[in-house]
């Protein structure tokens, strides 16, 4: 009886060991890369601060999930690939890094800062996905920026930036590479627009 119980326990441990060794699919993690930005030497905001708020999504809630669509109604998320953080957090961090690197402003703050700012940059995400339409495949990004003068309490300007970048492949990796090309273009356009 005792030997039978011991054999049963050992068998269960061996089975558990085999189950623990099974191969689960690898999750590929991608991120946004802030591009190299030249330093702005002469600018009107060199003694001012700006606060970059957390980007809000007009459609689906933003997350680590990488979204794709085949039609306007046929949508999904990649199962074995994801962004390294919530996409709104990645975008906010990228915008902060780009503005800080440019030295367009004296200081660049996140919305978590308790310091008062001279200006605020808000952003609304209209589209951020991988679109596959037949043989065509694109990274699509559409973000509206609102630049606010906090000292005067009024809108300075607002603009929507929209991009569609072809992907080299129709998978998550191709989408991530094309998205980073868009972020490089968006960063340059944003800095030009803020000047």
N, C-alpha and C positions, 0 to 999 in steps of 0.2 A: 504494500500500500504506500509506504513512504517512498520507495524507489519510483513508483508510478507517478507520484506527485512531483518529485524532483525532475523526472524526465519531462513531464508536462511543462514545468517552469522553464527548463532549459530550452525546450522546443519553442515556447512562446518568445523567449529572448532572441533566439536565432531568427524567427520570423520578423520580429520587430526590427532587428538589425538590417534585414534585407529591405524592408519597407523604407527604413531611414536612408538607405543608400540609393534609392531610386532617383533617376535624373529628372529634375523639374526643369522646365524651359528657362533659359537665361533671360532675365529682363535687361534690355538695352536701355540705358539712361542717357538722355541728351540734354544739353543746356544751351543757353544763349550766350554768345560771346560779344562783349562790348568791343567795338572796333577801336583802332588807334585814332585818336583825335588830336589835331594840332591845337596848340595853345593860342587863345585869342589875346592879342596884346593890347589892342585899343577897343574898348567897348563901354557902353553906357551903364552897364550893371556891375562894374568892377568893385563897387563898395556896397553892393546890395546882396541880400540873401534870398534864396528861393526854396520853397518847400514842395517836394514832389509827392503828390497823394497816391494812394493805392488805386491802380486802374480798376474801373468798374466795367462789367460786361453787360451789354444791352441784350444779349441772347442767353445762351447757356451759361451756368456758373463755371468759372475758370477753375481748373485743378491741374494735377500732374498728368492727366490723361491727354494723349495726343489724338486729336479728332481728325476724322477724314469723312468725305462725302463722295458719293457716286452720282447723286442727283440732289435736287433741292430737298427731297423727302427721304432719301436713302442715306442715312448717316450711321457712324459708329466710332469706336475708339480702338486703337491698336492694343492687342492683348499682351504682347511681349515687349513693348516699347513704351517709354514714358519720358516726360520732362523731369529734370532734376528737382523741381520744386513747383509749387502752384504757379501757373503761368502769370498771373497778376503780380505775384511777388518777384518773379524773374524779370518781368518788364520794368517794374518799379526800380529794382536794383540796377538794371541796365541803364535806364534813364538817369538815375543818380550818378552812376559811374561816368557816363558820357558828359553830363553837365559839369561834374567835378573835374574831369580831365581837361576840359576845354578852358577852364578858368574864366568862363563868361561871367560867372557870379563869384562874389567873395566867398560865400559858403553855400553849400547845397545840403538841404535837410530832408529827412524822410518825414512822413506824417506822424511818426511816433515821437518826434522831438517836441519838447514843451516850449522851445524857443519861439518867439514871434518872428515871422518872416516879412520881408518887404513884398515879395511876389509869391504866387502859388501857381503850380502847373498841375492841372487836373487832366485826366485822360479817360476816355470812354472807348471800350473795345467793341467794334461793330462786327468784326470777322477775324478769326484766327484759326485756320484749319488747312488741311491738305485736301485739295479738290482733284479728283480723278474723273475725267470726262472722256470716256472711250480710251483712245490712245494718248490723250493729253493729260498731263499731271502738273499741278501747280501748288506752290505754297501761297496762301492768300492771307494778307494782313490788312486790316482797315481800322485805324485808330484816330479818334478826334481828340485834339488837344485844346484846352482852354487856358489862356494865360491871364491871370488876375492880379491886379495891383491891390495888394492888401492895405497899403498905406491910405489909399483913396477909396478903397472899397468898391472898385468897379472893374468891369471887363476891359482888358486891353485888346485882345483879339482871340479868335478861335478858328481852327482849321482842321479839316479831316484829311488824313494821309492814307491813301489806298495803294496797295501793291499786289501784283500777281507775278510770281517768279517761277519759271519752269524748273522742274526737278529733273535730275539726271536719271533717277530710278523712281519707280512707283511705290517704294517702301518707306518706312519711317525714317531711315537714314537719309535717303534722298530728300525727304521733306524737311528734316532738321537742317541739312546743309543749305537748302534753298531759303529756309526761314532766316538763317544767320546772314545770308546775303541781303535779304530784305532789311534786317535790323541794321546792317551797316549803312544802307541807303537812307533808311528812316532817320538814323542818328545824324547824318550830314544834313538832311532836309530840315530836321527839327532845329538844329543849331542855326542854320541859315534863316529860318523863319523867326526865331527868337531875337536875332540881331535887329 
